[in-house]
Amino acid sequence: MSQLPCSGFDEVEGYLALPRMLAKARLKRADPTFIYFVYDASPLDALVLSRLKLSGAQVEGWLDQGWDDSQIALEAARLVGHDRAAREAWSRKLLFTHRYLLMMLDADEGRLADGPLKATLQVASNVIYPVMKTINRLRGLA
């Protein structure tokens, strides 16, 4: 398994960002020293959990049972009553509100071509990530 999670732009069963959260959770389970924040300690994961009315403990339970991304996505959809159209609408809303965060993550993880956009996003992340770490530390999540 790669030491980088997949992009937040990746989707499973119509949900963007869910595969990224699940990849980070699996990486953290395999290697407790994995440096990424997971679940409530990650602003993106916390948003995904909140909008799907899930908890990290629920997701961990499904991972304990060996569920794959598709099984987890479909169970989350069932719990919140999302059909395929609702899942795609959920993802459009996520893109509308968090597109630049997803792009910033891709820039930091080497998925964007070198150039002014990547450089700008990396500068922004150098400002935002330390603030996120401080907030998480104060909340007892890091």
PyMOL commands that set and color helices and strands:
alter all, ss='L'
color gray80, all
select helices_A, chain A and resi 18-30+39-41+43-51+56-64+69-80+84-108+116-138
alter helices_A, ss='H'
color red, helices_A
select strands_A, chain A and resi 11-12+15-16
alter strands_A, ss='S'
color yellow, strands_A
deselect
rebuild
show_as cartoon
